[in-house]
């Protein structure tokens, strides 16, 4: 007789394997996107340095980001996947596409209305959200680029729904291409139009990238899977009401990533010219790690978390969440590596063209304060998805909003005492507090028995990272006495040598202390880099 428990265990293991495959696809996508994103920032730094034009370009994203948040474009996969997946599980795909059309049409029209209003009143909105800008040229340029970027939000919204359809059907490749095309378009916009339009060329690249990568390509991908669109509007459909109920908290709530983008520019507008640009460059470097360890795993695992939640299998949902959190905490020693090499990293990435040695010094000084919060940005992203999987969007929205509100005086205090470094530190402390308390609340709600293991793993990574960091710091100081780290070649040489030392120390640590997560990470990297060895075993 077949044991039902054994069948369930096999099914859950199969889910974990699928998560592994999907995670690799999304990690490759996010990593490539972050790398291209760094090239995008390199192009911007080369063209504008840390001057007023780049500040204006960054300010131009405030209003579009708020508009994107209001219609919850970034949460479409989270809120729409459970609804659409429910229809797929009942073999009622046509009804699922009907709900897709209703949401697309209703919210699409609402968004178009918002776009028109914000374009008309752009100067007033820019003044509200960046009140410290005094230079009229910087202000006018920010308003102009805001109006260019705002229409892109429609393509992000509609493209998000199209990607959610593909995620629900466990197809990840075409959605994975969206951020790559988006970033490449921004770079091309700056390179082609920049010599004639200045920073405005990058803004036109944003609009083109959103249309091509986030909308056009996703439309083709969804059509391949049988997408059916109907020009219908129904404000009384029960699933539309359910969608609004799930999405409304996310619309009015403040996530930490969203808040970081807005608050960085709000507080930065009161600081010296170029402070917003310098903080943004440092933030993008930090987000490379966050994307690789947090965003990719979170995106890939969420459809499977949603399915486990639909089955009511909370135990396996907790197991999946906690296993992934341990891998996410591997970001801590990598953050320490970035702190040690902060000057070399900034030199390699940005020091050319208009981005001079002084700009490198300022940006490198800010980077460590963002790196302090890298693990929390990654973990908070994952824990929030646990709530979303059980369709509880209200609590994390209320909680994160309260956290942001409570920590505003903290950020203001650090800004007044430490300038741009203080803003970075305040934002990092804010997300650390948020991640810890959110995880605690999740475990109380779900009676998670594995919480202790997660904390023990986290506490294990702290001293390990400190010891590795101390060794790397001593080595870096010694190398800088013999190698000129102010040059590109010198910085690259030091970064390579310290990087090799880090990888060696990290592996030895995992081997000595039998830390399976580190050994699995190295094993997977080895398999991907040398697949032919596995075939001949």
Residue pairs with C-beta under 8 A, 6 or more apart in sequence:
12 308
12 313
12 316
15 304
15 307
15 308
15 316
15 320
16 320
16 323
18 170
18 304
19 300
19 301
19 304
19 320
22 170
22 172
22 300
22 301
22 303
22 304
23 296
23 297
23 300
23 301
24 300
24 524
25 172
25 173
25 176
25 300
26 172
26 176
26 295
26 296
26 297
26 299
26 300
27 292
27 296
27 297
27 300
28 176
29 172
29 176
29 177
29 179
29 180
29 296
30 179
30 291
30 292
30 295
30 296
30 299
31 288
31 291
31 292
31 296
32 180
33 179
33 180
33 183
33 291
34 287
34 288
34 291
34 292
35 288
36 179
36 180
36 183
36 184
36 187
37 179
37 183
37 284
37 287
37 288
38 284
38 285
38 288
38 349
39 183
39 187
40 183
40 186
40 187
40 190
41 280
41 281
41 284
41 349
41 350
42 349
42 350
42 352
43 187
43 190
43 191
43 202
44 54
44 57
44 190
44 199
44 202
45 54
45 281
45 349
45 350
45 352
45 353
45 354
45 355
45 359
46 350
46 352
46 353
46 354
46 355
47 190
47 194
47 199
47 202
47 353
47 354
48 54
48 57
48 199
48 277
48 354
49 274
49 277
49 353
49 354
49 355
49 356
49 359
50 274
50 275
50 277
50 278
50 281
50 355
50 359
50 362
50 363
51 273
51 274
51 277
51 354
52 135
52 137
52 138
52 141
52 273
52 274
53 138
53 141
53 198
53 199
54 199
54 274
54 276
54 277
54 280
55 133
55 138
55 142
55 268
55 269
55 273
55 274
55 275
55 276
55 277
56 138
56 139
56 141
56 142
56 145
56 199
57 141
57 142
57 145
57 199
57 202
57 203
58 265
58 276
58 277
58 280
59 126
59 129
59 130
59 133
59 138
59 142
59 146
59 265
59 269
59 276
60 141
60 142
60 143
60 144
60 145
60 146
60 148
60 149
60 203
61 149
61 261
61 265
62 125
62 126
62 129
62 130
62 146
62 261
62 262
62 265
62 266
63 118
63 122
63 125
63 126
63 129
63 146
63 150
64 146
64 149
64 150
64 152
64 153
65 258
65 261
65 262
66 129
66 262
67 111
67 114
67 115
67 118
67 150
67 153
68 74
68 153
68 156
68 157
69 251
69 255
69 258
70 114
70 251
71 107
71 110
71 111
71 114
71 153
71 157
71 251
72 79
72 247
72 250
72 251
73 153
73 156
73 157
73 160
74 156
74 160
74 258
75 247
75 250
75 388
75 393
76 157
76 160
76 161
76 163
76 164
77 160
77 163
77 164
77 167
77 299
77 302
78 250
78 302
78 385
78 388
78 393
79 243
79 246
79 247
79 250
79 388
79 393
80 100
80 103
80 161
80 164
80 168
80 243
81 164
81 167
81 168
81 302
81 303
81 306
82 246
82 306
82 309
82 310
82 389
82 391
83 96
83 99
83 239
83 242
83 243
84 96
84 99
84 100
84 164
84 165
84 168
85 168
85 303
85 306
85 307
85 310
86 96
86 310
87 93
87 95
87 96
87 99
88 96
88 168
88 169
89 310
93 226
94 228
97 227
97 228
97 229
97 230
98 230
98 232
99 237
99 239
99 240
99 243
100 161
100 165
100 227
100 229
101 228
101 229
101 230
101 231
101 232
102 232
102 233
102 234
102 237
102 239
102 240
103 161
103 240
103 243
104 158
104 161
104 229
105 231
105 232
105 233
106 233
106 234
106 235
106 240
107 157
108 154
108 157
108 158
109 233
111 153
111 154
111 157
112 154
115 150
115 151
115 153
115 154
118 125
118 150
119 147
119 150
119 151
122 143
122 146
122 147
122 150
123 139
123 143
125 146
126 133
126 139
126 142
126 143
126 146
127 133
127 139
129 262
129 265
129 266
130 142
130 265
130 266
130 269
131 266
131 269
131 270
132 268
132 269
132 270
132 271
133 139
133 142
133 269
135 273
141 199
141 200
144 200
145 199
145 200
145 203
148 200
148 203
148 204
148 206
148 207
149 203
149 206
149 207
151 207
152 206
152 207
152 209
152 210
152 211
153 210
155 210
155 211
155 214
155 215
156 210
156 214
158 215
159 178
159 210
159 213
159 214
159 215
159 218
159 219
160 214
162 215
162 218
162 219
162 221
162 222
162 227
163 175
163 178
163 218
163 221
165 222
165 225
165 227
166 172
166 174
166 175
166 218
166 221
166 222
166 225
167 175
167 299
167 302
167 303
168 303
169 225
170 303
171 221
171 225
172 300
174 217
174 218
174 220
174 221
175 218
175 221
177 213
177 217
178 213
178 214
178 217
178 218
179 213
180 213
181 209
181 212
181 213
181 214
181 217
182 206
182 209
182 210
182 213
182 214
183 209
184 209
185 205
185 206
185 208
185 209
185 212
185 213
186 202
186 205
186 206
186 209
187 205
188 205
188 208
189 201
189 202
189 203
189 204
189 205
189 206
189 208
189 209
190 199
190 201
190 202
190 205
191 201
192 201
193 200
193 201
193 204
193 205
194 201
194 202
195 201
197 204
219 227
234 240
246 391
246 393
247 393
249 393
249 394
249 396
249 397
249 398
250 393
250 397
252 397
252 401
253 393
253 396
253 397
253 398
253 400
253 401
254 397
254 400
254 401
254 404
255 384
255 400
256 377
256 380
256 400
256 403
256 404
256 430
256 431
256 434
257 377
257 381
259 400
259 404
259 427
259 430
260 283
260 427
260 431
263 404
263 408
263 411
263 423
263 427
264 276
264 279
264 280
264 283
264 423
264 427
265 276
267 411
267 412
267 415
267 423
268 275
268 276
268 279
268 420
268 423
269 276
270 415
271 415
271 419
271 420
271 423
272 419
274 359
274 362
275 419
275 420
278 359
278 362
278 363
278 366
278 420
279 366
279 420
279 423
279 424
281 346
281 349
281 350
281 363
282 346
282 363
282 366
282 367
282 369
282 370
282 424
283 370
283 424
285 338
285 345
285 346
285 349
285 367
285 370
286 338
286 367
286 370
286 371
286 373
286 374
286 377
287 377
289 331
289 334
289 335
289 338
289 371
289 374
289 378
290 331
290 374
290 377
290 378
290 381
292 331
293 327
293 328
293 330
293 331
293 334
293 378
294 328
294 331
294 377
294 378
294 379
294 381
294 382
295 378
295 381
297 324
297 327
297 328
297 382
298 324
298 381
298 382
298 385
301 320
301 324
301 382
301 385
302 385
302 388
302 389
304 320
305 317
305 320
305 321
305 385
305 386
305 389
306 388
306 389
308 314
308 316
308 317
308 320
308 389
309 317
309 389
309 390
309 391
314 390
314 446
317 386
317 389
317 390
317 446
318 386
318 446
318 448
318 450
319 450
321 382
321 383
321 385
321 386
321 442
322 448
322 450
322 451
322 453
322 454
324 382
325 379
325 382
325 383
325 439
325 454
326 453
326 454
326 457
326 517
327 517
327 520
327 521
328 375
328 378
328 379
328 382
329 375
329 379
329 457
329 458
329 461
329 517
330 461
330 517
330 518
330 521
331 374
331 375
331 378
332 374
332 375
332 458
332 461
332 462
332 465
333 461
333 464
333 465
333 468
333 469
333 502
333 506
334 374
335 371
335 372
335 374
335 375
335 465
336 371
336 465
336 466
336 468
336 469
336 472
337 468
337 469
337 472
337 498
337 499
337 502
338 345
338 367
338 371
338 374
339 367
339 368
339 371
339 469
340 469
340 472
340 473
340 476
340 498
341 476
341 494
341 495
341 498
341 499
342 364
342 365
342 367
342 368
342 371
343 360
343 361
343 364
343 485
343 491
344 485
344 491
344 492
344 494
344 495
344 498
345 364
345 367
345 491
345 495
346 360
346 363
346 364
346 367
347 360
347 364
347 485
347 486
347 487
347 488
347 491
348 488
348 491
348 492
348 495
350 359
350 360
350 363
351 357
351 359
351 360
351 488
352 488
357 486
362 420
365 421
366 420
366 421
366 424
369 421
369 422
369 424
369 425
369 428
370 424
370 427
370 428
372 425
372 428
372 429
372 432
373 427
373 428
373 429
373 430
373 431
373 432
376 428
376 431
376 432
376 434
376 435
376 436
377 431
377 435
379 435
379 439
380 431
380 434
380 435
380 438
383 435
383 438
383 439
383 442
384 396
384 400
384 438
386 442
386 446
387 393
387 395
387 396
387 442
388 396
395 441
396 438
399 434
399 437
399 438
399 441
400 434
400 438
403 430
403 433
403 434
403 437
404 430
407 426
407 429
407 430
407 433
410 426
410 429
410 430
411 422
411 423
411 426
411 427
411 430
412 426
413 422
413 426
414 421
414 422
414 423
414 425
414 426
415 422
415 423
415 426
416 422
418 425
439 451
439 454
442 448
443 451
457 517
460 513
460 515
464 509
464 513
468 502
468 505
468 506
468 509
471 501
471 505
472 498
472 501
472 502
472 505
475 497
475 498
475 501
476 494
476 498
479 485
479 493
479 494
479 497
479 498
480 494
483 490
483 493
483 494
484 490
485 491
485 494
506 518
507 518
507 522
509 515
509 518
510 517
510 518
510 519
510 522
511 519
526 533
527 534
